[in-house]
Amino acid sequence: MAKSIDPEWTIENDRQSVTVGINHRLGLVHQQGLDATLIRLGKEHSRLFWQQRGVPFIPQGPTPLISGDVYWSEEENCWYYKTKPPVPMRFNDPKIIGIAAEGVSKPEKHKKKSI
């Protein structure tokens, strides 16, 4: 059974550290047996995310960073959050207030047949 969101977790916790909020959401996605596919941040949390990394604006491409937890993909033309595997990020998402993480079902592993 999937665990529900911690009732003690609030948007105020996310404002203190957007990174901790993202990791919390990714943990909930994994608890549900899903692979994370997208991290979505609303306007306020997009600004806070970059501010907490010493960047006073939301970069639209590569920029020197203090923190190494995100990287720019020239191929995909987007920012990725460094997890295993990396998860793309969407900033200033008009449909989100705060932080959201999306996921899909993990592919089934095929068991090897023994002879």
C-alpha positions as CSV (number, residue, x, y, z in Angstrom):
1,M,0.0,0.0,0.0
2,A,1.3,3.4,-0.9
3,K,2.2,5.8,1.9
4,S,0.4,9.1,2.0
5,I,2.0,12.5,2.2
6,D,3.4,13.2,5.7
7,P,0.7,15.4,7.4
8,E,3.5,17.3,9.1
9,W,5.0,18.3,5.7
10,T,3.9,21.7,4.6
11,I,4.7,24.2,1.9
12,E,6.7,26.1,4.5
13,N,9.1,23.2,4.7
14,D,9.5,23.4,0.9
15,R,10.3,27.2,1.2
16,Q,13.1,26.5,3.7
17,S,14.8,24.1,1.2
18,V,13.4,23.4,-2.2
19,T,16.0,20.6,-2.6
20,V,14.6,18.8,0.5
21,G,11.1,19.3,-0.9
22,I,12.1,17.8,-4.2
23,N,13.8,14.8,-2.5
24,H,10.7,14.3,-0.4
25,R,8.5,14.2,-3.5
26,L,10.9,11.8,-5.3
27,G,10.8,9.6,-2.2
28,L,7.0,9.5,-2.3
29,V,7.1,8.6,-6.0
30,H,9.5,5.7,-5.3
31,Q,7.4,4.5,-2.4
32,Q,4.6,4.1,-4.8
33,G,6.7,1.8,-6.9
34,L,7.1,4.3,-9.7
35,D,10.1,5.7,-11.6
36,A,10.3,9.5,-11.5
37,T,9.9,11.2,-14.9
38,L,9.5,14.9,-14.2
39,I,10.0,17.4,-11.4
40,R,7.7,20.4,-11.7
41,L,8.2,23.7,-9.8
42,G,5.7,26.6,-9.6
43,K,6.9,30.2,-10.0
44,E,7.8,30.8,-6.3
45,H,9.7,27.5,-5.9
46,S,11.5,27.9,-9.2
47,R,12.9,31.3,-8.0
48,L,13.8,29.8,-4.6
49,F,15.4,26.8,-6.1
50,W,17.9,28.9,-8.1
51,Q,18.3,31.5,-5.3
52,Q,19.3,28.7,-2.9
53,R,22.1,27.9,-5.5
54,G,23.3,31.4,-5.6
55,V,21.7,32.2,-9.0
56,P,19.5,35.3,-8.9
57,F,17.4,34.3,-12.0
58,I,16.0,31.2,-13.6
59,P,18.6,30.3,-16.3
60,Q,17.3,29.2,-19.7
61,G,20.6,27.4,-20.4
62,P,24.0,26.5,-18.9
63,T,25.2,28.7,-16.1
64,P,28.0,28.4,-13.5
65,L,26.5,26.8,-10.4
66,I,27.7,26.6,-6.8
67,S,25.7,23.3,-6.3
68,G,26.3,20.2,-8.5
69,D,22.8,18.7,-8.0
70,V,21.5,19.9,-11.4
71,Y,23.0,20.0,-14.9
72,W,22.0,21.3,-18.3
73,S,21.5,18.9,-21.2
74,E,22.3,20.4,-24.6
75,E,20.7,17.4,-26.3
76,E,17.4,17.7,-24.4
77,N,17.6,21.5,-24.0
78,C,16.5,21.2,-20.3
79,W,17.7,21.1,-16.7
80,Y,18.1,17.7,-15.0
81,Y,18.1,16.9,-11.3
82,K,21.0,14.5,-10.5
83,T,19.4,11.3,-9.3
84,K,19.8,7.8,-10.5
85,P,18.5,8.0,-13.2
86,P,18.5,11.8,-13.7
87,V,15.0,13.5,-13.8
88,P,14.1,16.4,-16.1
89,M,12.9,19.6,-14.4
90,R,10.2,22.1,-15.5
91,F,10.4,25.6,-14.0
92,N,7.7,28.2,-13.6
93,D,5.0,25.6,-14.3
94,P,1.7,27.6,-14.3
95,K,-0.2,24.5,-13.2
96,I,1.8,24.0,-10.0
97,I,1.9,25.9,-6.7
98,G,5.0,24.5,-4.9
99,I,6.7,21.3,-5.9
100,A,5.4,18.2,-7.8
101,A,7.0,15.0,-9.0
102,E,5.6,12.7,-11.7
103,G,6.3,9.1,-12.2
104,V,5.4,6.0,-14.3
105,S,5.2,2.4,-13.5
106,K,8.5,0.6,-13.4
107,P,9.1,-1.8,-16.3
108,E,8.7,-5.4,-15.3
109,K,11.9,-7.4,-14.9
110,H,11.9,-10.6,-16.7
111,K,13.1,-13.6,-14.7
112,K,15.7,-15.8,-16.2
113,K,14.5,-19.4,-16.7
114,S,16.7,-22.0,-15.2
115,I,17.3,-25.2,-17.0
